[in-house]
Amino acid sequence: GAGVSQSPSNKVTEKGKDVELRCDPISGHTALYWYRQSLGQGLEFLIYFQGNSAPDKSGLPSDRFSAERTGGSVSTLTIQRTQQEDSAVYLCASSLNPRAEKETQYFGPGTRLLVL
Amino acid sequence: AQSVSQHNHHVILSEAASLELGCNYSYGGTVNLFWYVQYPGQHLQLLLKYFSGDPLVKGIKGFEAEFIKSKFSFNLRKPSVQWSDTAEYFCAVNTGNQFYFGTGTSLTVIP
């Protein structure tokens, strides 16, 4: 596709419910990243997928957070039993080849999650 | 742990004023450096990047940044800002394993 796409663009949910956020990276990009952007904060790294390798989950804040990447393309970030502090903008980014010297990330528009 | 610091959280300038946004990082190895911009209602876009070579890099819309290795800095500059430069600016560092972002600087340009 022309760029990274994410859905939904906005999500309002009740505390305790599960949510799924989707990311479609740029076609051919092997690397996919999830970040969280809270009000007044920078981008907080959550998880990183590279090809068929095991994902780097070091940034996931709790075991309520998980992510999958099917077929090396689309990724889904799942938050179980949502809490109000999960409210944030969740950003996805992809890059062509993270081991290349000149790697650049391309970001999607984000999903704005509000947990009531 | 690696970190990226943006000391200016909110900057307000009049049109035609000069801009400099600070960015410092803590990592002793080789890094690639980036500035991203997020205009109101839009998603993050790459403004400019440094990988190697000339430490003064030029990006889109008249922005430039200078990598000073001894100071672990990558400050963003523009000689004359415009109202349309109103946005959030993020500095980022790639250490080869992961990207680290600063907390962002909100720039407001007053016409």
Interface residues (C-beta under 8 A of the other chain):
Chain A: Y33 Y35 G40 Q41 G42 L43 F45 Y48 D56 L91 A93 E101 K102 E103 T104 Q105 Y106 F107 G108 P109 G110
Chain B: V4 Q6 N32 F34 Y36 Q42 H43 L44 Q45 L46 K49 F51 S52 F90 A92 N94 Q98 F99 Y100 F101 G102 T103 G104
